[in-house]
Amino acid sequence: MSRLLLKMEGIVKRFPGVVALKGVDFELKAGEVHALLGENGAGKSTLMKIISGALAPDEGRIYLDGQATAIASPQHAQALGISTVHQELSLIPSLSIAENIFLGRHPRRRGGVIDWEATGARAREVLRDLDLHDLDPWWPVHRLRVAEQQLVEIARVLTWNPKILLLDEPTSALSDHEVERLFALIERLRSRGVGIIYVSHRLAEVRRIAHRVTVLRDGQRIATMPMAQVTEPDLVRMMVGRDVQDRFARGAAGTGAPVLEVRELATPTGLRDVTLTVGRGEVVGLFGLIGAGRTELARALFGLDPIEKGQVLVEGRPVAIRSPGDAIRAGLAFVTEDRRQGLVYPLTVAENVTLASLQRFTQWGFLRRRREARASEEYVQRLRVRPPDPRRQVRFFSGGNQQKVVLAKWLCTGARVLILDEPTRGIDVGAKAEVYEIVRQLAAEGAGILLISSEPREVLAVCDRVAVMYRGRIVVDLPVEEATEESLMSVASGLEVPA
Amino acid sequence: MSKVSEAHVQDSPPLAAEARGPARSRWSWVMRGGPVIALAALVLYLAVGSPHFLTFGNLMNVLRQVSINAILAVGQTVVILSAGIDLSVGAILALSASIGAVAMAYWEWNVWLGMLAALVVGGLCGLVNGVVISKGRIPDFIATIGMMSVARGLALIVTDGLPVPSHLTALTLRAGLPEQLIWLGSGLVAGVPVPAIVAALAVALGWFLLRYTGLGRAVYAVGGNREAARVSGINVDRTKIAVYTFSGLMAGVAGLVLTGRLNSANALMAEGAELHSIAAVVIGGTNLFGGEGGVGGTIIGVLIMGVLNNGLNLMNVSAFWQRVIMGAIIVGVVVFDQWRRRRFGH
């Protein structure tokens, strides 16, 4: 293998409060598949965005075909021969496959009129190239399965004839058969001299398809090496790092009676046979990759998605949960993954804090504003929300403090079971530690906590027990002492099927 | 996975943002309001420009003229705060007024019963709006456009397309409109027009509802972030239904006042009133996408429109030109307000 298509030197990217890339080097040769690995927040996506022109680096140089180049925008990247297939699909559902593939650059007749025949013919060609004979180019995209949409997305990108192709978790929605199709395509592109950067959490796949691998951790490049020279455990170790975080002081009392019991739960959103118990004073980690079913479990428990089958018990009593109102009355609380589902931004801190327990703050329908003011004052103090002003609109607070307001809202309901979905995502390190502290403190006060996380370190540091989900099921449930970052990652990636 | 989390880091506001942003105080709707500045400028201009403007009689005149729009706009404010829009208030006004007038003039209903009928009809129309929107899961403006046509049609059916009471129906006419209703539209209390007093009561009711009730809080929450409100256990459907019912009720009140003032009701009265009420709400600084604003701003919006109207009359501007100027100024005020907000923060 030969020519260097892309060379990056000393790339630094800073975000407010975080240095996402701390001087990373990277290179891509013509005709190679180069895997980019790393945990959450390691800097993979930032690096991808810099290559695809979505972000500009703060420091460092980029060479394309040996030429120093500044990639100004995604359009510019496209023109330079760099194309990206994003994890989130960017197709327009109501338009046809052909229209999506040629969006904005349809073949035209003289006079600028779109040449629909040529559009259809060329779309058919591209689909055939991808071995997608069964798709009619005039079908609207929303009629396709997600996997097919993913392949159409790839088809679209290929019409640009990229020299460099970035694939971000391209197989997350694909079946085994479709993965084979994709791999065959990658092989064909590679043999034509296209350089491919491949990001995935599925290590087995990555080992099969990639020639070289670069591992990032905490914004630094840990290693770049030929895939043949590393084993999967090596990769996991490089991704996770050896340094073991201090564990938080756990509730000495151990765990009390179960506060939440889930029995053989199944949902239309893909959960199968989920059985789980959270005890009083216990923090249970729910680990898994995106799409494993963790958020789906939380949503079903909270009445946001329907339950097909199974039973939910709170403090030993079966509860029927059909709406979030039911869930709150049953004593559940849900800190959503997306903070935008947790806060009403135009309202003040005080108004957000009492939002989930308005019944307690109204009498005959009238608000008890003085009681509200007192309660919100108390939570603002207790959770150290800064600035400590409950009358300020919540949109003016930083991410970490907004998250504390969300927590305050749920504490205010007096919930006995707290479901936290990625509660520390996107907040800075200091606020993270505070959130962990609050979680442990709540457990010490007798709440049962279900902590959804994709960071193994977080799970190991904060939880008493950990359940790992894979494809809608809980595949492992064990005390945290028996888990390591490596074992969690392997189980969650489907590498290790536990007995 | 990391993609999402890093995107978040990037999107989250800088830490310095913590310190920004004013505390929300009781008077912040005034302080935040460019509309207040606009109204003051307008009043000042007219006071200097016309000797008749700042007279008690003229000011009372303005109040009488704006009262219908004020009552409708209170309902509209609550709807818009919940991220909805009610295009049917003019039609509901006409329907409830028509039914009330027919009941009193032709069916010889007691005046209180007739007024109650008008209010019930208004509330029911609003209730239907709310149910159709929340249970039928269709956009607010589609449902209320439908109601706009249905209510006008029903009003035409009830009145036979004639004014009520009408000389053409003199044979069936047993009674005129009761004097209590006339008083509601044209009476004076200590020199202040009764419609203005009714409007003030409506504003007070709206203000109280939004500020001091659980429903009011739910309205802001649903409009500010529907999904977050839902996750917090707020019954979004019930809130929507309540909001539209309230708006319909306000339309019923406005219908009675207008009937009393005109001494007659008809199926085509108050055409375009929905647009005036929406204009007043938006001029008053309430966010068209919901969650922010209140009746305090709306009343300023109503007054801006009323004063403008009055001033153009005093200055003998032709009625045709008045429409042109009115439209331009409505848009101008909102553009100015948006610019001010971007420039100086909320």
Interface residues (C-beta under 8 A of the other chain):
Chain A: F15 P16 G17 V18 A20 G38 E39 N40 G41 A42 G43 K44 S45 T46 M48 L55 Q87 D168 E169 H201 L289 I290 F302 L304 S323 P324 G325 A327 I328 R329 F334 T336 R340 Q341 G342 L343 V344 Y345 P346 L347 T348 E351 L355 A356 L358 Q359 F361 T362 G365 F366 L367 R369 R386 P387 D389 R391 R392 Q393 R395 F396 F397 S398 G399 N401 K409 E422 R425 G426 I427 D428 S454
Chain B: M1 S2 K3 V4 S5 E6 A7 H8 V9 Q10 D11 S12 P13 P14 L15 A17 E18 A19 R20 G21 P22 A23 R24 S25 R211 Y212 T213 G214 L215 G216 R217 A218 Y220 A221 G224 N225 E227 A228 A229 R230 V231 S232 G233 I234 N235 N287 G291 E292 H346
